[in-house]
Each structure stands twice: as C-alpha cells, then as structure tokens.
C-alpha cells in the first residue's frame, strides 16, 4: 500500500492528456486500480480510501455537511418509499 504511489499516478495523469481523459470517464474502482497498475503504479483499494480520508480531513464542517446532504438525496431517490 502506498498513498505516494497514488499521488504519483494522479500527477502523471495530469501531465498525460490521454490518461487524464480516461480518468475523466466514470470508472469502477477495479478499473481504476487496473489502470494505475498498467501504468506501473502499485495502487491498492486501501490507498484510494486513505486518499478520500485525507481529502475529507481538509474539508470544513459546512463542506462535509453539504456532501452528506448530497449523498442522502441520492439514497432517498434510490430507495423509493
């Protein structure tokens, strides 16, 4: 597991137009991990989760509440009462 590998992969993606275009498309986690590995980066699911936690830790309470509201609306539309 290496969060540094994930950061390096994303930095490379920013510099390569074709890779950036691929990452702008919806990807399942497995597809994302396979893409990173095919580019030579040892990225694991735990790295992606750690990166999400790192990003969440930088958000303000208001931003976190906003995100939670968006997710709750998605769930409410998914579960029909």
N, C-alpha and C positions, 0 to 999 in steps of 0.2 A: 504494500500500500504506500502510495506516495502522492501527497497533495501537490508536491513540487512537480511531479510528472504531469498532473492535470493542468497546472498553471502553465507549464511549458507547452503542452499540446494546444491550449487555448491561445497562447501567444503566437504559436506558429500558424494557427488558423486565421488569426487576424492579418497575417502577412501574406497568406496564400489565398487568392481570390476564389479558386475552385473549392478549396476546403471550407472557406467561410460560407460559400453558397450552400454547400452540403449541410453545414451546421445550422443554417437559417431555415432549413426544412424541418418539419416535425420528425423526430426520431424517438424510437423506443430506447430505453436505457441500454438494452443489449446491443442495439445497433450503434449507439454512441460509443460504447466500450470497444466494440469490434473495430470501429473506425479509428479510434485512438491507437489500438494495438497494431492496426495495419500501417500506421504512420510511425511505429516504433516506440510508442509510449505505453508503459506498464500501468494503465489506469484501471482501478477496480471500482466496484459499486460503492464501497466504503469511502473512497476518495470523493466521489460525487456528493455523497451525503455530508461528508465533512466540509466540502466547499459550500454547500447550501447552509449548513450551520454557521459557517464563518460569515457568510453574507447576511444571514438573519441577525447575527450579533451586532452588525453595523447599522441596522435599521432602528429608527426611533420607535417609540411606543405607538405613535399615530400611524406610522407606515405599517407596523405589524398588525394593528387593528384593521387597517384598510385591506391588507392581504387576507386576513381571516374572514372579513366580510365577503370578499370576492369568492373565496373557497366555499363559504356557507351558501351563497347564492347558487353556485354550481351544483352543490349537493342537493339543495332544495328543488332545483329543476330536474335533477336526475331521479330523485325519489318522489314519485307522484303520490299525493295523499288522497 
